[in-house]
Amino acid sequence: MEILKTSDLPPLGADPSRTYRLGIMGGTFDPIHNGHLVTAEQATDELHLDLILFVPAGQPAFKQERNVSPAEDRLAMTLLATAANPKFMTSRLEIDRPGITYTADTLQELRAHYPQNVELYFITGADALLEIVTWKDADKLAEIATFVGATRPGYDLEKAHAELEGSSIPFKVHYLEVPALAISSSDLRARQQQGRSLRYLTSDEVIGYINKRHLYE
Ligand code: NAP
């Protein structure tokens, strides 16, 4: 059996007569939780993705002011949470790239790596996508990938559409409503700080890791 290192990119695209779909799950994952996992599973199902690469951000572009947990801890938790699903892989691509993490750099690297019969789907929270027109190289992003915005119940989709329609860049965006996204990383951090239970909001392995590393205390 082939064991992939987190620095390897999983193989995809071998058969030139068919199209493959790679999901790229972008986020800070501080910590990863069941809402993220359900999002990835739902995206796999609805968009017929062959594989999802979870890519924890190294130094998130819009989070310079908040204390984010060390990248290696966020990576370790992501690995623990995704290990059991054969379609989920975790990558240290963004963690190993020095400097601020820009999605454009990641997508360009993946586009150069995979053959053209592999389509790229970048999945993240719909709130993050609201600002996509301000991201670095926004026009290139729109050429390279389809964007998938995961929404929490009650999310204002009209607002999201209006933001993107007002832009001259032709983004391809698909929205997914994910009830499990009532769970949020900020809520998990607050619960841990208050000594409340995280059970069933994220995996037992991730909870064990948080306790062992004294994260969010
Ligand atoms: P964020 O602002 O922390 O998240 C916005 C919302 O989306 C939060 O409610 C968050 O919930 C949710 N969310 C984040 N990732 C998600 C995922 N994969 N699936 C479902 N919900 C998700 O967002 P961020 O983590 O800073 O950025 C998200 C992604 O966009 C990252 O890959 C980041 O690198 C990229 N980004 C790129 C640029 C750029 O290139 N200039 C700028 C901003 C963001 P939780 O807190 O519960 O996750």
Boltz pocket constraint, residues with backbone or C-beta under 6 A from the ligand:
constraints:
  - pocket:
      binder: B
      contacts: [[A, 25], [A, 26], [A, 27], [A, 28], [A, 29], [A, 31], [A, 35], [A, 36], [A, 39], [A, 55], [A, 57], [A, 60], [A, 61], [A, 62], [A, 63], [A, 101], [A, 102], [A, 103], [A, 104], [A, 123], [A, 124], [A, 125], [A, 126], [A, 127], [A, 128], [A, 134], [A, 135], [A, 136], [A, 150], [A, 181], [A, 183], [A, 184], [A, 185], [A, 186]]
      max_distance: 6.0
